[in-house]
Amino acid sequence: MDVDAFLTSVEKLLAIPSTAERPEELRRALDFVLGYIGSAFTVEHFTSNGRPSALVYAGAARPERFRVILNGHLDVVPAAPEQFAPRRESGRLYARGAQDMKVSALVMADVFRAVAGRLPYAVGLQLVTDEEVGGYDGTAHQLGLGVAGDFIVIGEQSDLCLVTESKGMAVVDLRAEGRSAHSAYQWFGDNAAVKLWRTLDRVIAAYPIAAEEVWRTTVNVSRVTTPNTARNQVPDRAEAWLDFRFTPEDGDFNGRTREELAAHLSKFCEPGVTPIVVQADPPHYADPSNPDVRALQEAARRQGYSGDFLRKHGAADGRFYYQRGMEAVIFGVTGAGQHGPDEYVDIASIASYHRALVEFLENL
């Protein structure tokens, strides 16, 4: 791998402000990576809700099932303009998307370009532009149209370790109804906000706010509102936004339908408070004893990294493969500052990551 040439290319990719509200920049980032790969491969283009994605492979026809899929997302979260002006400093490359995850995605494209045409099995490169806003129009959309694989490597940041577990996510609204009245004569009313607070107390008692890293189900209360515009009025409505992150082991959440989740959460609710499950996504799990997982771990270790198995508290596109019985792991470069003002990738990890992927694919 020519690291200097790669850095020149990846800096051009990092300079593209490919955020969700800029669909033309999402397309430009995708076209840039496809142009980097060249014309020797078949490219399938997909669009869902205006968001583009692509699937690249050798040969004229898509195989029924890929032996390996390399998955990378090219969208990033918003940032100040200066973060789209990449800079190198003290062995680091700073930019929005450096760690999450344009560098890993372009390394995957470089690896694919180098080896896909000579491997004795089918490998696909899946490029999506919506992971930061849920992944439904990229990875999930492609899988819904029949794309499948035996083993998937997702290039999210991991310090060349393997993420084999990620939490699921449930987005819930709590809606309370009461009766309005003058606050001086509150016995004529029924305070919806108080009902909501009492419900929140029970929910938080069951799922305490985490003060340190812990592998259990957590809840975040991100918003509490009433429609009141006057202090001297008992609110007749109130709403709270909840964000649950749950482990694969939590049977109250994992594998439950939205209706079943709502029934479970109703146990914590005061009369007049209703839980509305807006979104429910499963966790992600890959068997650490799977031979492909072990082979990738050994490839990382031969580059001098631990290749340890990790758990992630955030959701990622691995959950879509897990839903369909496909083994997926997160495996990416080293860096820090994800979504922050000082996001960076360790430049020294780029070549190691490239070598580990090549070795894994060639020895599979």
Secondary structure, 3 states (H helix, E strand, C coil): CCHHHHHHHHHHHHCCCCCCCCHHHHHHHHHHHHHHHCCCCEEEEEEECCEEEEEEECCCCCCCCEEEEEEEECCCCCCCHHHHCCEEECCEEECCCCCCCHHHHHHHHHHHHHHHHHCCCCEEEEEECCHHHCCCCCHHHHHHCCCCEEEEEECCCCCCCEEEEECEEEEEEEEEECECEEHHHHHHCECHHHHHHHHHHHHHHHCCCCCCCCCCCEEEEEEEECCCCCCCEECCEEEEEEEEEECCCCCCCCCCCHHHHHHHHHCCCCCCEEEEEEEEECCEECCCCCHHHHHHHHHHHCCCCCCCEEEECCCCCHHHHHHCCCEEEECCCCEECCCCCCCEEECHHHHHHHHHHHHHHHHC
